[in-house]
């Protein structure tokens, strides 16, 4: 008898979960009609396209980042783009992309000639993004984009973020006349070889091969042209390199980092910066920005405004640095010269608490999200200076515990 009670408890829970899902599915159907259809109609989506898109569509409870009513908060995910920076750019990760990129630069030379001339974006940058996003089209996501985005818009943790993307996906079906079966994405709605969200597709996807379709799923030319168009649309400056590694002496404080602290390249050189290449020093009158993604625990770089254009593709210093360095490696074997310290012993929640302490003291850390972005790095360095310490501008296990106290 003592075993019967736990069994009955288990059985009582299972139907409840099934009932919860059935209830959500019913509410989902009502939401599609009462909320999504009017908004889709305003976006010039026809009833025929709408019905086709949602025919037989059910909520996908297998997706991550869901927050159904009554569910416990999802566990926080670590984001390597902002933690332990040295692990993001390794020769192991670069090697296959370098080889693959060099091959694609030859294979698609004629297309890249046209794309580079039209958009002013270097072919190496375009191919680097192609390789980093999907391995040159090898991996692009196999989710039904409508189902994924509808699920995330209805019971996702970031409903307001995904809902406009759902409407945009419906507009793609309407305007681009793509079969629903071809509208594949990642679980988060990123589509095709360049991993465009639907709103980005609508703005930046192009028909580079001239077949009458903007096909970023199977067409390499359309993919290459679309990536270039995205970067040009976000302000890429033709003829300007993304940046270069530098040796930064102590006179160049890590607190000078950031897109909001430009100085002429000549000024950085006068302060003792020693570039590893002449990529930016050829135009010393133009602005350069200090980038130290691991503070004094890693390499330093001098970057142009194009580095920050790369960040519009993925809001991460390490992503943009990976793309820039990978692009350089297609034509050079020069590796990043300085080493990255291996930092461990703290996690995102520790960083968030540190940020909150610094913020209470009046420091601008950006967002208290547990990510070590440039504002947090600079704030930490300023705090260290006020304590009479040499700034490192990046937390280690000891510093994360005492900073801001």
Helices and strands as residue ranges (DSSP letters): H 2-31, I 32-36, H 37-42, H 47-54, G 80-82, G 85-87, H 91-107, H 109-119, H 123-134, E 143-144, H 145-155, H 159-175, G 180-182, E 184-185, H 198-204, H 220-233, E 243-247, G 254-256, E 263-264, H 265-270, E 274-275, G 281-283, E 287-291, G 295-297, E 300-303, H 305-310, H 317-329, H 348-360, H 374-386, H 399-402
